[in-house]
Amino acid sequence: MVSEREYDIILWGASGFTGRLVAEYFLSQYKDQDLKWAMAGRNQQKLEEVRSSISGDHIPIVIADSMDSASLDAMTQSAKVICTTVGPYAKFGSKLVASCIAHKTDYCDLTGEVQWMRRMIDKHHAEATASGVRIVHTCGFDSVPSDMGVYFLQQEIKKDKGVYAEHVKMRVKAMKGGMSGGTYASLSNVMEEASKDKSIYKILFDPYGLNPTDSPKGEDKPDLAKVLYEEESKSWIAPFIMAGINTKVVRRSHALSGYPYGASFKYDEAMMTGGGFSGRAKGLMTAGVMGIMMAGKPGSLLKKVTDKVLPDPGEGPNKQERENGFYNLKLFATLPDGSQVQGRVTGDKDPGYGSTSKMLGEAAVCLARDKDQCPDVAGMLTPSTAMGDAYLARLQNHAGLSFNYFK
Ligand SMILES: NC(=O)c1ccc[n+]([C@@H]2O[C@H](COP(=O)([O-])OP(=O)(O)OC[C@H]3O[C@@H](n4cnc5c(N)ncnc54)[C@H](OP(=O)(O)O)[C@@H]3O)[C@@H](O)[C@H]2O)c1
Protein backbone atom coordinates (compact mmCIF):
# COMPACT_ATOMS: atom_id res chain seq x y z
CA MET A 1 0.00 0.00 0.00
CA VAL A 2 1.17 3.52 -0.76
CA SER A 3 1.53 5.47 2.49
CA GLU A 4 -0.03 8.91 2.84
CA ARG A 5 1.60 11.24 0.34
CA GLU A 6 1.42 14.98 -0.10
CA TYR A 7 -0.14 14.66 -3.58
CA ASP A 8 -2.44 12.17 -5.28
CA ILE A 9 -0.89 13.03 -8.64
CA ILE A 10 2.09 15.01 -9.87
CA LEU A 11 1.87 15.95 -13.54
CA TRP A 12 5.46 16.11 -14.80
CA GLY A 13 5.87 17.98 -18.11
CA ALA A 14 3.05 20.44 -17.39
CA SER A 15 4.84 23.18 -19.35
CA GLY A 16 4.75 21.14 -22.58
CA PHE A 17 2.04 20.99 -25.22
CA THR A 18 0.27 17.86 -23.96
CA GLY A 19 1.09 18.39 -20.29
CA ARG A 20 -0.67 21.73 -20.36
CA LEU A 21 -3.81 20.06 -21.79
CA VAL A 22 -3.75 17.47 -19.01
CA ALA A 23 -3.42 20.30 -16.45
CA GLU A 24 -6.42 22.06 -18.01
CA TYR A 25 -8.33 18.78 -17.87
CA PHE A 26 -7.61 18.26 -14.15
CA LEU A 27 -8.65 21.85 -13.47
CA SER A 28 -11.94 21.56 -15.31
CA GLN A 29 -12.88 18.00 -14.40
CA TYR A 30 -11.71 17.85 -10.79
CA LYS A 31 -12.15 21.48 -9.80
CA ASP A 32 -14.60 20.88 -7.00
CA GLN A 33 -13.28 17.52 -5.99
CA ASP A 34 -10.69 16.70 -3.46
CA LEU A 35 -7.89 15.82 -5.92
CA LYS A 36 -4.50 16.87 -4.60
CA TRP A 37 -2.28 17.45 -7.59
CA ALA A 38 0.71 19.53 -8.62
CA MET A 39 2.26 20.74 -11.85
CA ALA A 40 5.88 19.74 -12.31
CA GLY A 41 8.70 20.41 -14.74
CA ARG A 42 12.24 21.74 -14.93
CA ASN A 43 11.55 25.42 -15.45
CA GLN A 44 9.80 27.37 -12.66
CA GLN A 45 9.10 30.45 -14.79
CA LYS A 46 7.59 28.46 -17.65
CA LEU A 47 5.43 26.49 -15.24
CA GLU A 48 4.21 29.70 -13.58
CA GLU A 49 3.33 31.16 -16.98
CA VAL A 50 1.34 28.06 -17.98
CA ARG A 51 -0.32 27.94 -14.57
CA SER A 52 -1.49 31.51 -14.79
CA SER A 53 -2.61 31.14 -18.42
CA ILE A 54 -4.96 28.31 -17.43
CA SER A 55 -6.21 30.17 -14.31
CA GLY A 56 -4.74 27.60 -11.95
CA ASP A 57 -2.81 29.89 -9.63
CA HIS A 58 -3.66 27.75 -6.58
CA ILE A 59 -1.98 24.65 -8.07
CA PRO A 60 1.40 23.91 -6.44
CA ILE A 61 4.54 23.70 -8.57
CA VAL A 62 7.23 21.04 -8.14
CA ILE A 63 10.64 21.34 -9.82
CA ALA A 64 12.31 18.18 -11.12
CA ASP A 65 14.79 17.78 -13.95
CA SER A 66 15.41 14.47 -15.68
CA MET A 67 19.15 15.03 -15.27
CA ASP A 68 18.88 15.52 -11.49
CA SER A 69 18.14 12.24 -9.68
CA ALA A 70 17.69 13.90 -6.28
CA SER A 71 14.96 16.14 -7.66
CA LEU A 72 13.24 13.11 -9.22
CA ASP A 73 13.40 11.17 -5.94
CA ALA A 74 11.95 14.09 -4.00
CA MET A 75 9.12 14.29 -6.53
CA THR A 76 8.30 10.57 -6.65
CA GLN A 77 8.29 10.30 -2.86
CA SER A 78 5.69 13.01 -2.53
CA ALA A 79 2.99 11.57 -4.79
CA LYS A 80 0.88 8.43 -5.12
CA VAL A 81 1.07 8.67 -8.91
CA ILE A 82 3.42 10.35 -11.37
CA CYS A 83 1.74 11.23 -14.63
CA THR A 84 4.41 12.17 -17.14
CA THR A 85 4.35 13.92 -20.51
CA VAL A 86 8.11 14.55 -20.57
CA GLY A 87 9.37 13.07 -23.84
CA PRO A 88 11.11 11.71 -25.80
CA TYR A 89 10.81 9.18 -23.00
CA ALA A 90 13.90 7.27 -24.14
CA LYS A 91 15.90 10.47 -23.52
CA PHE A 92 14.26 11.79 -20.37
CA GLY A 93 12.20 9.02 -18.80
CA SER A 94 14.41 6.15 -17.60
CA LYS A 95 15.53 7.60 -14.26
CA LEU A 96 11.96 8.55 -13.44
CA VAL A 97 10.74 4.97 -13.91
CA ALA A 98 13.55 3.70 -11.66
CA SER A 99 12.76 6.34 -9.03
CA CYS A 100 9.04 5.48 -9.06
CA ILE A 101 9.80 1.82 -8.44
CA ALA A 102 12.34 2.62 -5.71
CA HIS A 103 9.80 4.80 -3.90
CA LYS A 104 6.71 2.64 -4.56
CA THR A 105 4.96 5.27 -6.65
CA ASP A 106 2.57 4.30 -9.41
CA TYR A 107 3.21 5.78 -12.85
CA CYS A 108 1.53 6.45 -16.19
CA ASP A 109 2.81 7.99 -19.43
CA LEU A 110 2.17 8.59 -23.12
CA THR A 111 5.11 6.84 -24.62
CA GLY A 112 4.86 5.04 -27.92
CA GLU A 113 8.60 4.35 -27.99
CA VAL A 114 8.66 0.58 -28.28
CA GLN A 115 12.44 0.22 -27.98
CA TRP A 116 12.40 2.13 -24.69
CA MET A 117 9.47 0.20 -23.29
CA ARG A 118 11.35 -3.02 -24.09
CA ARG A 119 14.36 -1.72 -22.14
CA MET A 120 12.18 -0.68 -19.18
CA ILE A 121 10.36 -4.05 -19.15
CA ASP A 122 13.61 -6.01 -19.22
CA LYS A 123 15.19 -3.86 -16.54
CA HIS A 124 12.28 -3.33 -14.16
CA HIS A 125 9.42 -5.82 -14.53
CA ALA A 126 10.60 -8.22 -11.83
CA GLU A 127 11.45 -5.44 -9.40
CA ALA A 128 8.23 -3.49 -10.00
CA THR A 129 6.20 -6.66 -9.54
CA ALA A 130 7.96 -7.49 -6.28
CA SER A 131 7.53 -3.92 -5.02
CA GLY A 132 3.83 -3.79 -5.89
CA VAL A 133 4.32 -0.79 -8.21
CA ARG A 134 2.21 -0.27 -11.32
CA ILE A 135 4.11 1.23 -14.26
CA VAL A 136 1.70 1.89 -17.11
CA HIS A 137 3.01 3.04 -20.49
CA THR A 138 0.92 4.01 -23.55
CA CYS A 139 -1.99 5.78 -21.85
CA GLY A 140 -2.79 7.97 -24.88
CA PHE A 141 -4.23 7.37 -28.34
CA ASP A 142 -1.52 4.81 -28.54
CA SER A 143 -2.63 2.50 -27.17
CA VAL A 144 -5.76 3.03 -25.03
CA PRO A 145 -8.52 2.72 -27.70
CA SER A 146 -6.91 -0.46 -29.09
CA ASP A 147 -6.02 -2.08 -25.79
CA MET A 148 -9.23 -1.15 -23.96
CA GLY A 149 -11.28 -1.78 -27.13
CA VAL A 150 -10.12 -5.40 -27.35
CA TYR A 151 -10.54 -5.81 -23.57
CA PHE A 152 -14.12 -4.48 -23.81
CA LEU A 153 -15.11 -6.43 -26.91
CA GLN A 154 -13.78 -9.76 -25.66
CA GLN A 155 -15.70 -9.39 -22.39
CA GLU A 156 -18.92 -8.60 -24.27
CA ILE A 157 -18.46 -11.55 -26.62
CA LYS A 158 -17.78 -13.86 -23.70
CA LYS A 159 -20.95 -12.68 -21.91
CA ASP A 160 -23.04 -13.02 -25.07
CA LYS A 161 -21.61 -16.14 -26.72
CA GLY A 162 -19.71 -17.91 -23.94
CA VAL A 163 -16.44 -17.84 -25.91
CA TYR A 164 -13.74 -15.35 -26.82
CA ALA A 165 -12.98 -14.22 -30.37
CA GLU A 166 -9.90 -15.85 -31.81
CA HIS A 167 -9.14 -13.03 -34.22
CA VAL A 168 -9.80 -9.29 -33.79
CA LYS A 169 -9.05 -6.73 -36.49
CA MET A 170 -9.06 -3.05 -35.61
CA ARG A 171 -9.79 -0.81 -38.58
CA VAL A 172 -9.54 2.97 -38.42
CA LYS A 173 -12.79 4.03 -40.12
CA ALA A 174 -12.18 7.74 -39.70
CA MET A 175 -10.06 10.12 -37.67
CA LYS A 176 -9.19 13.80 -37.69
CA GLY A 177 -6.31 15.45 -35.86
CA GLY A 178 -2.73 16.70 -36.09
CA MET A 179 0.72 16.08 -34.64
CA SER A 180 2.74 17.93 -31.99
CA GLY A 181 6.44 18.71 -32.07
CA GLY A 182 6.97 16.49 -29.02
CA THR A 183 5.47 13.49 -30.80
CA TYR A 184 7.55 14.14 -33.89
CA ALA A 185 10.68 14.48 -31.71
CA SER A 186 9.88 11.13 -30.08
CA LEU A 187 9.35 9.44 -33.45
CA SER A 188 12.62 10.94 -34.74
CA ASN A 189 14.43 9.70 -31.65
CA VAL A 190 13.25 6.12 -32.26
CA MET A 191 14.61 6.29 -35.83
CA GLU A 192 17.85 7.88 -34.62
CA GLU A 193 18.39 5.18 -31.99
CA ALA A 194 17.57 2.48 -34.55
CA SER A 195 20.08 3.92 -37.04
CA LYS A 196 22.81 3.52 -34.38
CA ASP A 197 21.68 0.18 -32.98
CA LYS A 198 20.28 -2.21 -35.59
CA SER A 199 18.96 -4.60 -32.91
CA ILE A 200 16.21 -2.02 -32.33
CA TYR A 201 14.70 -2.83 -35.75
CA LYS A 202 14.30 -6.41 -34.56
CA ILE A 203 12.18 -5.21 -31.64
CA LEU A 204 10.18 -2.80 -33.82
CA PHE A 205 9.38 -5.49 -36.43
CA ASP A 206 8.75 -8.33 -33.98
CA PRO A 207 4.95 -8.63 -33.54
CA TYR A 208 5.65 -9.88 -30.01
CA GLY A 209 8.34 -7.26 -29.30
CA LEU A 210 6.78 -6.26 -25.95
CA ASN A 211 5.80 -9.71 -24.72
CA PRO A 212 7.43 -11.20 -21.64
CA THR A 213 10.78 -12.73 -22.59
CA ASP A 214 10.54 -16.44 -23.42
CA SER A 215 6.74 -16.34 -23.48
CA PRO A 216 5.11 -18.40 -26.23
CA LYS A 217 4.58 -16.54 -29.51
CA GLY A 218 1.33 -16.71 -31.42
CA GLU A 219 0.48 -16.62 -35.10
CA ASP A 220 0.59 -12.87 -35.70
CA LYS A 221 2.72 -11.55 -38.57
CA PRO A 222 4.38 -8.10 -38.88
CA ASP A 223 1.95 -5.20 -39.39
CA LEU A 224 0.39 -4.52 -42.78
CA ALA A 225 2.90 -2.83 -45.07
CA LYS A 226 0.90 -2.58 -48.31
CA VAL A 227 -2.47 -1.50 -49.66
CA LEU A 228 -5.08 -4.17 -50.34
CA TYR A 229 -8.83 -4.65 -50.67
CA GLU A 230 -10.54 -6.33 -47.70
CA GLU A 231 -13.92 -8.05 -48.12
CA GLU A 232 -14.74 -7.98 -44.41
CA SER A 233 -14.56 -4.21 -44.09
CA LYS A 234 -15.60 -3.69 -47.72
CA SER A 235 -12.80 -1.20 -48.06
CA TRP A 236 -9.25 -0.77 -49.24
CA ILE A 237 -6.96 -0.92 -46.24
CA ALA A 238 -3.57 0.74 -45.74
CA PRO A 239 -0.85 0.67 -43.04
CA PHE A 240 -1.78 2.51 -39.83
CA ILE A 241 1.14 4.43 -38.32
CA MET A 242 0.26 3.48 -34.73
CA ALA A 243 -0.17 -0.25 -35.46
CA GLY A 244 3.47 -1.01 -34.62
CA ILE A 245 2.83 0.16 -31.06
CA ASN A 246 -0.81 -0.79 -30.50
CA THR A 247 -0.64 -4.38 -31.72
CA LYS A 248 2.33 -5.10 -29.45
CA VAL A 249 0.52 -3.58 -26.46
CA VAL A 250 -2.62 -5.68 -27.10
CA ARG A 251 -0.43 -8.80 -27.34
CA ARG A 252 1.40 -7.91 -24.13
CA SER A 253 -1.96 -7.47 -22.37
CA HIS A 254 -3.00 -10.91 -23.58
CA ALA A 255 0.25 -12.48 -22.35
CA LEU A 256 0.15 -10.71 -18.97
CA SER A 257 -3.44 -11.89 -18.48
CA GLY A 258 -2.44 -15.53 -19.04
CA TYR A 259 -3.67 -15.91 -22.66
CA PRO A 260 -7.43 -16.01 -21.93
CA TYR A 261 -8.32 -15.74 -25.66
CA GLY A 262 -6.30 -18.85 -26.52
CA ALA A 263 -2.78 -19.53 -27.76
CA SER A 264 -3.79 -18.84 -31.37
CA PHE A 265 -5.41 -15.42 -30.73
CA LYS A 266 -4.59 -12.98 -33.52
CA TYR A 267 -4.78 -9.18 -33.63
CA ASP A 268 -3.99 -6.64 -36.35
CA GLU A 269 -4.67 -3.02 -37.29
CA ALA A 270 -5.04 -1.04 -40.52
CA MET A 271 -6.69 2.09 -41.92
CA MET A 272 -9.85 1.84 -44.02
CA THR A 273 -9.58 4.15 -47.00
CA GLY A 274 -12.91 3.41 -48.72
CA GLY A 275 -14.06 1.49 -51.76
CA GLY A 276 -13.42 1.83 -55.48
CA PHE A 277 -10.71 3.75 -57.26
CA SER A 278 -10.67 6.63 -54.78
CA GLY A 279 -10.31 4.23 -51.82
CA ARG A 280 -7.30 2.63 -53.47
CA ALA A 281 -5.76 6.00 -54.32
CA LYS A 282 -6.29 7.23 -50.75
CA GLY A 283 -4.71 4.02 -49.46
CA LEU A 284 -1.63 4.50 -51.63
CA MET A 285 -1.35 8.11 -50.50
CA THR A 286 -1.63 7.10 -46.81
CA ALA A 287 1.06 4.46 -47.26
CA GLY A 288 3.25 6.98 -49.12
CA VAL A 289 3.05 9.64 -46.40
CA MET A 290 3.87 7.07 -43.74
CA GLY A 291 6.77 5.80 -45.82
CA ILE A 292 8.20 9.32 -46.14
CA MET A 293 7.98 9.92 -42.38
CA MET A 294 9.74 6.65 -41.59
CA ALA A 295 12.33 6.91 -44.37
CA GLY A 296 13.97 10.20 -43.31
CA LYS A 297 17.32 8.96 -42.01
CA PRO A 298 19.07 11.23 -39.47
CA GLY A 299 21.07 13.90 -41.37
CA SER A 300 19.38 13.18 -44.73
CA LEU A 301 17.80 15.87 -46.89
CA LEU A 302 14.40 14.20 -46.47
CA LYS A 303 14.76 14.41 -42.69
CA LYS A 304 15.74 18.08 -42.92
CA VAL A 305 12.64 18.79 -45.02
CA THR A 306 10.27 16.94 -42.65
CA ASP A 307 11.92 18.70 -39.66
CA LYS A 308 11.08 22.03 -41.32
CA VAL A 309 7.50 21.11 -42.21
CA LEU A 310 6.47 19.42 -38.93
CA PRO A 311 6.03 21.31 -35.62
CA ASP A 312 8.78 22.03 -33.07
CA PRO A 313 8.62 20.78 -29.45
CA GLY A 314 5.97 22.76 -27.55
CA GLU A 315 3.80 23.20 -30.66
CA GLY A 316 0.77 21.22 -31.85
CA PRO A 317 -2.80 21.43 -33.19
CA ASN A 318 -4.70 24.55 -32.09
CA LYS A 319 -7.85 24.57 -29.95
CA GLN A 320 -10.20 24.61 -32.92
CA GLU A 321 -8.39 21.71 -34.56
CA ARG A 322 -8.51 19.77 -31.29
CA GLU A 323 -12.21 20.50 -30.74
CA ASN A 324 -13.12 19.52 -34.32
CA GLY A 325 -11.14 16.30 -34.17
CA PHE A 326 -12.52 12.81 -33.52
CA TYR A 327 -11.90 9.12 -34.21
CA ASN A 328 -14.02 6.14 -35.11
CA LEU A 329 -12.42 2.69 -34.88
CA LYS A 330 -14.16 -0.50 -35.99
CA LEU A 331 -13.42 -3.90 -34.50
CA PHE A 332 -14.13 -7.03 -36.55
CA ALA A 333 -14.08 -10.20 -34.46
CA THR A 334 -14.10 -13.81 -35.64
CA LEU A 335 -15.38 -16.44 -33.20
CA PRO A 336 -14.08 -20.02 -33.00
CA ASP A 337 -17.09 -21.27 -35.06
CA GLY A 338 -16.22 -18.80 -37.84
CA SER A 339 -19.11 -16.41 -37.12
CA GLN A 340 -18.41 -12.72 -36.87
CA VAL A 341 -19.42 -9.84 -34.60
CA GLN A 342 -18.32 -6.23 -34.52
CA GLY A 343 -17.39 -3.57 -32.02
CA ARG A 344 -16.65 0.14 -32.20
CA VAL A 345 -14.56 2.63 -30.24
CA THR A 346 -15.08 6.35 -30.74
CA GLY A 347 -13.56 9.41 -29.15
CA ASP A 348 -14.45 13.08 -29.20
CA LYS A 349 -11.71 15.67 -29.91
CA ASP A 350 -8.55 15.00 -31.89
CA PRO A 351 -6.94 11.65 -31.06
CA GLY A 352 -3.38 12.82 -30.29
CA TYR A 353 -4.00 15.67 -27.86
CA GLY A 354 -7.63 16.58 -27.02
CA SER A 355 -8.60 12.97 -26.42
CA THR A 356 -5.15 11.78 -25.32
CA SER A 357 -4.93 14.36 -22.53
CA LYS A 358 -8.25 13.09 -21.12
CA MET A 359 -7.22 9.42 -21.43
CA LEU A 360 -3.95 10.09 -19.62
CA GLY A 361 -5.60 12.27 -16.97
CA GLU A 362 -8.17 9.55 -16.22
CA ALA A 363 -5.45 6.88 -16.09
CA ALA A 364 -3.66 8.91 -13.41
CA VAL A 365 -6.87 9.45 -11.42
CA CYS A 366 -7.77 5.77 -11.78
CA LEU A 367 -4.37 4.69 -10.43
CA ALA A 368 -4.62 7.19 -7.58
CA ARG A 369 -8.24 6.60 -6.57
CA ASP A 370 -9.55 3.28 -7.83
CA LYS A 371 -6.93 0.83 -6.60
CA ASP A 372 -9.58 -1.32 -4.90
CA GLN A 373 -11.48 -1.67 -8.19
CA CYS A 374 -8.40 -2.35 -10.32
CA PRO A 375 -6.89 -5.80 -10.94
CA ASP A 376 -4.57 -6.84 -8.12
CA VAL A 377 -1.40 -6.73 -10.21
CA ALA A 378 1.94 -4.91 -10.36
CA GLY A 379 4.86 -4.63 -12.74
CA MET A 380 5.37 -3.12 -16.17
CA LEU A 381 1.72 -3.20 -17.23
CA THR A 382 -0.60 -2.07 -20.00
CA PRO A 383 -3.72 0.11 -19.57
CA SER A 384 -6.14 -2.84 -19.60
CA THR A 385 -4.09 -5.12 -17.36
CA ALA A 386 -3.38 -2.36 -14.83
CA MET A 387 -6.83 -0.79 -14.60
CA GLY A 388 -9.43 -2.99 -16.34
CA ASP A 389 -13.11 -2.16 -15.75
CA ALA A 390 -12.40 0.83 -13.48
CA TYR A 391 -10.59 2.58 -16.34
CA LEU A 392 -13.19 1.52 -18.91
CA ALA A 393 -15.86 3.24 -16.80
CA ARG A 394 -13.77 6.41 -16.45
CA LEU A 395 -13.06 6.59 -20.18
CA GLN A 396 -16.77 6.40 -20.95
CA ASN A 397 -18.04 8.58 -18.10
CA HIS A 398 -15.43 11.34 -18.28
CA ALA A 399 -13.06 11.11 -21.24
CA GLY A 400 -15.45 11.20 -24.21
CA LEU A 401 -14.83 7.63 -25.40
CA SER A 402 -17.59 5.20 -26.31
CA PHE A 403 -17.28 1.42 -26.59
CA ASN A 404 -19.99 -0.52 -28.45
CA TYR A 405 -20.70 -4.14 -29.18
CA PHE A 406 -22.89 -5.18 -32.14
CA LYS A 407 -24.12 -8.78 -32.11
N1 LIG B 1 0.75 8.28 -27.06
C1 LIG B 1 0.13 9.32 -27.54
O1 LIG B 1 -0.97 9.20 -28.04
C2 LIG B 1 0.79 10.67 -27.41
C3 LIG B 1 0.08 11.83 -27.67
C4 LIG B 1 0.69 13.06 -27.44
C5 LIG B 1 2.00 13.11 -27.01
N2 LIG B 1 2.68 11.95 -26.81
C6 LIG B 1 4.08 11.96 -26.32
O2 LIG B 1 4.14 12.81 -25.19
C7 LIG B 1 5.42 13.42 -25.12
C8 LIG B 1 5.24 14.93 -24.96
O3 LIG B 1 4.73 15.49 -26.16
P1 LIG B 1 4.50 17.06 -26.23
O4 LIG B 1 4.05 17.38 -27.59
O5 LIG B 1 3.69 17.51 -25.06
O6 LIG B 1 6.03 17.56 -26.04
P2 LIG B 1 6.60 19.00 -25.63
O7 LIG B 1 5.59 20.06 -25.89
O8 LIG B 1 7.92 19.10 -26.28
O9 LIG B 1 6.78 18.89 -24.03
C9 LIG B 1 7.83 18.18 -23.46
C10 LIG B 1 7.89 18.48 -21.98
O10 LIG B 1 9.05 17.82 -21.45
C11 LIG B 1 9.76 18.75 -20.65
N3 LIG B 1 11.18 18.41 -20.55
C12 LIG B 1 12.06 18.33 -21.57
N4 LIG B 1 13.27 18.01 -21.10
C13 LIG B 1 13.15 17.88 -19.76
C14 LIG B 1 14.04 17.56 -18.72
N5 LIG B 1 15.33 17.32 -18.96
N6 LIG B 1 13.56 17.49 -17.45
C15 LIG B 1 12.27 17.73 -17.20
N7 LIG B 1 11.38 18.08 -18.14
C16 LIG B 1 11.81 18.14 -19.41
C17 LIG B 1 9.52 20.08 -21.31
O11 LIG B 1 9.85 21.10 -20.39
P3 LIG B 1 10.21 22.62 -20.87
O12 LIG B 1 8.86 23.24 -21.11
O13 LIG B 1 10.92 23.16 -19.73
O14 LIG B 1 11.00 22.51 -22.14
C18 LIG B 1 8.04 19.96 -21.61
O15 LIG B 1 7.28 20.22 -20.46
C19 LIG B 1 6.15 13.02 -26.39
O16 LIG B 1 7.02 11.95 -26.09
C20 LIG B 1 5.05 12.53 -27.31
O17 LIG B 1 5.48 11.56 -28.23
C21 LIG B 1 2.11 10.74 -27.01
The ligand as a MOL file (V3000), in Angstrom:
LIG
                    3D

  0  0  0     0  0            999 V3000
M  V30 BEGIN CTAB
M  V30 COUNTS 48 52 0 0 0
M  V30 BEGIN ATOM
M  V30 1 N 0.7460 8.2790 -27.0560 0
M  V30 2 C 0.1320 9.3240 -27.5430 0
M  V30 3 O -0.9660 9.2030 -28.0430 0
M  V30 4 C 0.7940 10.6700 -27.4140 0
M  V30 5 C 0.0800 11.8310 -27.6670 0
M  V30 6 C 0.6900 13.0580 -27.4410 0
M  V30 7 C 2.0030 13.1090 -27.0050 0
M  V30 8 N 2.6810 11.9540 -26.8070 0 CHG=1
M  V30 9 C 4.0780 11.9610 -26.3160 0
M  V30 10 O 4.1390 12.8070 -25.1880 0
M  V30 11 C 5.4160 13.4200 -25.1180 0
M  V30 12 C 5.2400 14.9330 -24.9600 0
M  V30 13 O 4.7300 15.4910 -26.1590 0
M  V30 14 P 4.5040 17.0580 -26.2320 0
M  V30 15 O 4.0460 17.3800 -27.5930 0
M  V30 16 O 3.6900 17.5080 -25.0640 0 CHG=-1
M  V30 17 O 6.0290 17.5580 -26.0410 0
M  V30 18 P 6.5980 18.9960 -25.6250 0
M  V30 19 O 5.5880 20.0620 -25.8880 0
M  V30 20 O 7.9210 19.0980 -26.2770 0
M  V30 21 O 6.7800 18.8860 -24.0290 0
M  V30 22 C 7.8320 18.1840 -23.4580 0
M  V30 23 C 7.8900 18.4780 -21.9780 0
M  V30 24 O 9.0490 17.8190 -21.4540 0
M  V30 25 C 9.7590 18.7500 -20.6470 0
M  V30 26 N 11.1790 18.4110 -20.5480 0
M  V30 27 C 12.0640 18.3340 -21.5740 0
M  V30 28 N 13.2740 18.0100 -21.1040 0
M  V30 29 C 13.1490 17.8780 -19.7620 0
M  V30 30 C 14.0360 17.5560 -18.7240 0
M  V30 31 N 15.3330 17.3230 -18.9560 0
M  V30 32 N 13.5590 17.4870 -17.4490 0
M  V30 33 C 12.2680 17.7320 -17.1980 0
M  V30 34 N 11.3820 18.0770 -18.1440 0
M  V30 35 C 11.8100 18.1370 -19.4090 0
M  V30 36 C 9.5230 20.0800 -21.3100 0
M  V30 37 O 9.8520 21.1040 -20.3910 0
M  V30 38 P 10.2070 22.6160 -20.8710 0
M  V30 39 O 8.8610 23.2410 -21.1110 0
M  V30 40 O 10.9210 23.1580 -19.7280 0
M  V30 41 O 11.0020 22.5100 -22.1450 0
M  V30 42 C 8.0380 19.9550 -21.6080 0
M  V30 43 O 7.2790 20.2180 -20.4580 0
M  V30 44 C 6.1470 13.0180 -26.3900 0
M  V30 45 O 7.0240 11.9500 -26.0920 0
M  V30 46 C 5.0500 12.5310 -27.3090 0
M  V30 47 O 5.4810 11.5620 -28.2280 0
M  V30 48 C 2.1060 10.7420 -27.0110 0
M  V30 END ATOM
M  V30 BEGIN BOND
M  V30 1 1 1 2
M  V30 2 2 2 3
M  V30 3 1 2 4
M  V30 4 1 4 5
M  V30 5 2 4 48
M  V30 6 2 5 6
M  V30 7 1 6 7
M  V30 8 2 7 8
M  V30 9 1 8 9
M  V30 10 1 8 48
M  V30 11 1 9 10
M  V30 12 1 9 46
M  V30 13 1 10 11
M  V30 14 1 11 12
M  V30 15 1 11 44
M  V30 16 1 12 13
M  V30 17 1 13 14
M  V30 18 2 14 15
M  V30 19 1 14 16
M  V30 20 1 14 17
M  V30 21 1 17 18
M  V30 22 2 18 19
M  V30 23 1 18 20
M  V30 24 1 18 21
M  V30 25 1 21 22
M  V30 26 1 22 23
M  V30 27 1 23 24
M  V30 28 1 23 42
M  V30 29 1 24 25
M  V30 30 1 25 26
M  V30 31 1 25 36
M  V30 32 1 26 27
M  V30 33 1 26 35
M  V30 34 2 27 28
M  V30 35 1 28 29
M  V30 36 1 29 30
M  V30 37 2 29 35
M  V30 38 1 30 31
M  V30 39 2 30 32
M  V30 40 1 32 33
M  V30 41 2 33 34
M  V30 42 1 34 35
M  V30 43 1 36 37
M  V30 44 1 36 42
M  V30 45 1 37 38
M  V30 46 2 38 39
M  V30 47 1 38 40
M  V30 48 1 38 41
M  V30 49 1 42 43
M  V30 50 1 44 45
M  V30 51 1 44 46
M  V30 52 1 46 47
M  V30 END BOND
M  V30 END CTAB
M  END
